[in-house]
């Protein structure tokens, strides 16, 4: 790594660790958000795609609308307008998912409507100050991508391990880890992914600091 780049990264690592929702501060790996859909409903690649579509259509618009309403309405009512916007958005989102995936959306069960009240969607209501709309838009998109990335990874990996298929297409003739289709297996798999992910982040930060010191 270039010493100048390493020094720049080391000096700005704390800021990047707070703002990078894809890697350094992923909403699942580092904050533990949205775990219920991951470990219970995201048992196949198709289920993961359904949930990812719903999150993509729900999270950012809810956060942006909450930021806009937060600029004119009292913050003590923020839970109501965040949740209210999410509820209103859920109706067209449900029919959009139904149009794309058909009755297959029933496979995710109650975890599709529960996204409306998940902390992943409405957690900004607890903040004392309203979020700026542009910041809400940027953060909403970043969190959506970061969560969707882990969601798809978990869903496709669980299907592969439990059934030896990908999107219902046979890939293996054996089941490597049938427990992956169950919530207990989901917890184990998500825990392993988070542990490996955090380990890579620690290694990356240590590597950057070493390279920065070497260039001094």
Secondary structure, DSSP 8 states (H G I E B T S, - for coil): --HHHHHHHHHTHHHHHHH-TTTTT-TTTTT-TTHHIIIII--SHHHHHHHHHHHHHHHHHHHHHHHHHHTTS-GGGHHHHHHHHHHHHHHHHHHHHHHHHGGGGGGGGGGTGGGGGSHHHHGGGGSSS---HHHHHHHHHHHHHHHHHHHHHHHHHHHHHHHSEETTEE--SS-S-GGGGSHHHHHHHHHHHHHHHHHHHHHHHHHHHHHHHHT-
